[in-house]
């Protein structure tokens, strides 16, 4: 949105365009300055409810991380913010705390429903040969730098270890 100001003198008209945002105060926080940070809306679930990619932690609370999941969040502004940078996926917690979204290999772990699980951590962990990217409006995860992809599909599953978000890859 641009705010136009016109100063009209005797025979001179000067127009200045100043950038403005819906709420000037929200611009004072770094979350609006992290390029591409946004909430992630999940599709394919119960109609009429808004499901978002979430974490076990309330928004703004900092911790070492935990399992990713998909949950109903009534108000979009309460959903956590995420962003992709240099092929890596991050969750923004607050002005000084950003967590890595890691892909953990759960192949061979008893009672895990799918081979790869998404989890948050302070540092990069799990599979090191992955790359996150946007394809249209879907978040894709590539393995072996593009040799295999998950085609943007993620699965919310309940296992013995609690609820989590899982994925698998296709060549």
N, C-alpha and C positions, 0 to 999 in steps of 0.2 A: 504494500500500500504506500503510495506517495502522498505527501501532504504538499499541496501547492500554495505558495504564498505569492501574492502579486502586490508590487509596490508601484503605484501609478503616480507619476509626477505630472508636470505641465504637459510635456510632449513625450515623456519617456515612460515605458512600461518594462519593468524587470520582473521576471518570473524565476523563482528558485524552487527546486525540487528537493525536499528533505525526506530521507527514508524514515518511515515510522513502522512500528510493529503494533500488533493488537494490544499489547500491554507493555508499556515502556519499562515497567519494573522487571518483567521476565527477562529482558535483555541484559540485566545486570548479573545474571547467573551464567556460569560457563556452560551449563547443559545446553543452552541455546546457541553456543558458539562451537560445539563439537559438530563438525561437518557430517551431515547425514544421520545424526542421532534421531531415533524414532522408536515408537512402540511397535510391536509386531503382533498383528491381528491374525489369529488362527482361523482357518476355514474348515468346512466339512464336519462341523459339530452341530449340536442342537440349535435349531432355528430360533431366532429371537433373543438369544443371549450373546454377549460379546466375550469371546475367549481370546486371551492374550498370552504370549510367551512370558512366563514369570519365573521367579525364583522362590525358594522357601523363606527369603528374608523380606521384611516390609521395606517399602521404598525409603531410601536414605540411610538405612541401617547398614553398617559395614561389618563384614565378617570375612572369614577365610573362604567362603563359598558354599557350594552344595549342589544338589541335583537341579537340573532345569525341569520345568513342567509347563503345562498349559492350564490356565485357570480362568474362571469367570471373574471379570473385574467390572463392576457397574459403571465406573466413570473412567473414561479414557485417560484423563490426566493423572490417575493413580497407577497406570501401567508403567513398568520400568522401561528405561530407554536403552537402546542397543545401537551399535554402529559397526560397520566394517571398515577396516583400515589396513592397507597393504596385505589383503588376503586373509586377515585375521579378524575374528569376531569378538566384540567386547560388550560388556554391560557397564553403563555409566551409573555409579551409585551416588556420588556427590562431587563437589568441586575438586577434591583431592583423592578420590578413590574410584578406580576403574578396574573391573575384574575381567579376566580372560574367560571366554567360553571355550572349553576344551572338549575334544572328542576322545572318549576313553574306550579302549578295546575290551569288551566284556565277553569275548569268545572264550569259552571254557569256564566261565564263572557260573557256578551252579545257580539255577533259578533266574537267570537273566533272560528276558524274552527275545531280545534282538542283539546282534553282535556289537553295536556301537551305541554308547550312551553319552549324552551331553551333560557337562558339569561345569560349574564355576570354580575358579581358583585365582589366587593372587598372581600366580606365574603361569606361563605356558606349560602345559602338561599333556600327557596322552600322545595321540598320533601327531608326529611332527611333519608328515608329508601331506597335509591337508591345506585346502585353500577355499575360503568363503567368497561368494560373489552373488550379486543380484542378477537375476535374469527376469526381465520385466518386473513383475511384482512379487516374485518368489525368491526366497533365499536358498541358494544352492550350496552344497558342500561337495567339493571335489577331492578325491583321493588320488595319490600319486600324481599330483599336479595336472589333473584333467583326464587321466586314463580311465577313471571310474567316477560316477556321480550319483548322488542320491535323488536327483531330479526334483529337489525341493520338497521331498516327503519326509515328515517326522511323525513319530507315533508316541502318543501318551500311553504308557503302560504302567500297571501296578505289578510289582514283584515282591518277593520276600523282603527286599531292602527298602520298600516304600515306592512311592510314585516317581516316575522319571520320564524323560523324553529320550527317545531312541531313534536310530536311523539305520539304514543299510545302503549298500552301494551296488550299482549295476555298471558293467563295462559299456 
